[in-house]
Amino acid sequence: MRKVFPFLALALFIFSFSSCVSNKRIIYLQNLEDNEVIEDGQMITYDLPEYRLQYNDIIDVNVQTAEDMVKNGFNAPSGGAAGGMQMAAQGGGDVYYMTGYTVDKNGDIRLPITGSVNVMNMTIDETRIQIEEKLRVYVTSELYVKVKLGGIRFSTLGEFRRPGKYVVLQDRMTIFEAIAQAGDLTNIAQRDKILLIRQYPEGTKVHRLNLNDRTIISSPFYFIQPNDQIYAEPMKVREVGAGENAAQSLTLIISSITAVALVLNIITR
């Protein structure tokens, strides 16, 4: 039994360190082999199509006449919007859920006075023009219409430090900003096999992304869109139960050797 012990300890030692997660698997934006090299400081241009509204999107619509602007100022929100923002800030909820206008399954939003307005597959600017034309029938004075996307809603699932649903109040957001919002990926997340579930007017598509590869910056998935879902699968080390780093692996091997030594000590008595 004593002769077997050193070999068993050595095997456990090799196994533990071979199961560690290497830096190459967790470092973002590397210049990987067989791919186009993107040098530090190199300019990368974007040719992004304007986002077009889809089912379940929420938009913020602000309408003011010349009299409203003189009385309240250019940026004064309506009473409902101000109250909704205050409640959302206190409760940590979606700012525009109560005050915005949701695109229904037919592609319509329902506005006061004008009723239903179809905005499906329209850009924000096209939506603004559409609403303004509808209001011109009822309002004869100078009119100002402002339409904004009610934030970017996305979900993170799997190997994130803080998985969940998020709303970020901005018009454009990169996938790395979304990951940062969820507390970054864990060390055992497969960064080279991230699943992006994206909604399109015709349906839903699943895309595979490699965050280790620097060419992600020039891909059409570098910027996320409203209602995107990001799923990170775990590496095999999670099934094996090995440590994520050298310290954890060392702890594992010491515990294993101690357990084996205890068993052998009992057997050889």
N, C-alpha and C positions, 0 to 999 in steps of 0.2 A: 504493500500500500504506500509505503514511504517513497518508493521509486516512482510510482505513478503521479504522486503529488506535484513534483516540479514540472512535468510535462503538461499536466492539467492547468497549472497556473500560467504557464507560457501560452497555452492555447487560449485561455480566457483573456490574457493580456493582448494578444494579437487581434482577437475577435473584437474586443472593445474599441481599440484604436482604429481598426479598419471600418468600424461602424460610425465613426464620427462624421459630422457633416462638414465637408471641406469648404473653404472660403469661396472657391470657384463656383459653388452651387448657390451661394447666397448673395454674391456681389452683383448689384444691378449694373446695367449699361456697359457691358464689356464689349470690346472688339473681338468677336468670336471668329474662329478660323472659317475659311470658305465664304465669309460674308464681306460685304463692302466695308472698308475701314472708314470710320468717321473720326477725324482727328479732333483733339481738344481745341476749342476756339473756332472750329469750322462752322460756317453759317448754314443753317438748314431752313429751307423755305417751306411754307405750307400752302396747299391748294385745297382749302376746306370748303365744302359746299355749305350754304346756310342751312341751319337746322329747320326742319319743317314739322309743324305741329302734328301730334298723333293722339290717339285715344288715351285718356287719363292724364294728359298734360294739364297743368294749371297755369293760367296767365293772369297777370295783374293789369287791369284796365283803369286808367285815370283820365277823366274827361273834365275839362274846364272851359268855361266861356271867358271872354275878355273881362267881364264884370267880376268873375270869380278870381281871376289872376290879380286884378287891381285891388280887390278887397283882402285876399288871403295870401298873396304872393305866388311866385311861380311854382314852388315845390310843396305847397301845403297839401297833405293827404286828406282824404275825406274822413269824416268822423269814424265810420265803420272800419276803415283801414287802420287808422291810428289805434283804435281800441283792440283790433285783432292782433296788431304787432305787439302791443303791450302784454296781452294775454299769452301770446306765444313765447315772448321773452321770459315771462314769469314761469311758464309751464314747460319750457324746453320743447315745444311742439313746432308744427309747420306754420310759418308765418302766414302763408297765403291760403291755408286750407279753408278758413272761414270767410275770408274776404275776397279771394280770387275767383276765377271762373274756370271750371273744369270742362275739358273737351269730352263730350259723351261718346258713346259707341257709334253714333251717326256722324260724328265730326262737328257737332254743334256746341256752341256756348249760348247761354240764355242771359241776355242783358236787359236791364230796365228800359222801358219805352220801346226799344227796337224789337224785343223778343229774340227768337233764335237767329243766330248768325253762324253760317257754316265756315269753319276755319281749318278743316282737315287738310293736311299736306300743304298748308300755307306757311310762308316765312313770317317772322314777327312784323316786318315792314308791310307785307301784303295784308296781314290781319289788321294792322292799324288803318290802312286805306279802306279796307272793307267796312270796318266799324264806322269810320268817319263818313263814308258815303251813306250808310244807313241813318246816321244821326242828322245829316243835312236835311232830311225830309221833315224833321221836327224842330230843328234849331236853325234860326236865320241869322243869329249874331256870329261874331268871330268865334271860332271853335278850335280848341287844342286837344288832341287825343294822344295819349302816351300808352304804349303797350309794351310790357316786358314779360319775359318768361319768369314764372314764379319760382325761380331757383332750380337747381339740378338735384333731382332725387335719385339716389342709387343705393344699392344694397351690397354688403360684403358678407361672404359666407366661407366657412372652412377655417383654414389656418391663418386667421387674423388675430391680432392681440385684442381687438375690440370689434368683433363682428356685429353687424346690425344694419339698420336702415338710417340713412343720413339725408339731410337737406342742406345744401350749400347755396347761399344767396349770391350767385354770380352767374354770368352768361357762358363762361367757358372754363373748363377744368380738365387737367391732365390726369391720366390714370395714376401717376405717382402722387398727385395731390389727394386723390381719392384714397389711395393706400395709406398715406400719412394720416388722413382723417380717421381711419380705422385703427390707428396705432401701429402701423407697419405690419408686415407679415412675420410669422414666427420663423425660427431657424429651420424648422422641418417642412416649411411650405415649398412646394415644387414651383419655383419661380419661372422655370422654363416651360411649364404646362398650365398656365393660368387660363381658366375658362371665362370668357366674356359673353354673357347672354344679352343680346341686344334686340330691342323691339323695332320693327319696321312697319310701315303702313300695311304691307301685305301679310305680315306675321312676325315670327321670331326666328333668329339665327343664333347658332352657337359658334364662337370663334376661339381658336387656341392662340395664346400669346406667349412670347418668350421675353420676360423682363430682364434676363441676363444679357440679352443682345441689344447693343446700342442702336441698331437699325429700327427699333420700336419707335424711336422719335419721329421717323419719317413715314410711319405707317398710318393708315386711316383710323387706327384704334388708339392712337396716342392721346387724343381728347375723348373723354367719355361723353355720353349723351344722357338726357333724362331717362329714368327708368332702367338704366343699365344694372345688371347683376354681375358681380365679380366673385368667382369661386376659386379658392386655392386648395388644391389637393395636398395631402400629407406625403412625405417621402416614406420609403420602406422602413427606415429606422424606427418609425413609430410602431410598426408591427413587431419588429425584432425586440424593441424595448431598450435599445442602446442609448447612450447619452448623446446629446446634441453637440457637445464640445468635449475637449480633452479633460476638463475638470470633472464633468459629469461621468465620463467614461472611467476615469480613475476611481471615482467613488464607487462606481458599479463593480469594477474588478476587485477592489479591496473587500467589498461586501461579499462578493462571490467566493473569493479565496478564503475569507473567514468562515463562511458557511461550509465550504468543502473541508477545511481543516477540522471544523467541529465534528462533522460527520465521520471523517476518517479516524479521528481520535476516539470516537465512541465505538467504531467498528473494531479497531485494533486492540481494545482493552480486553 
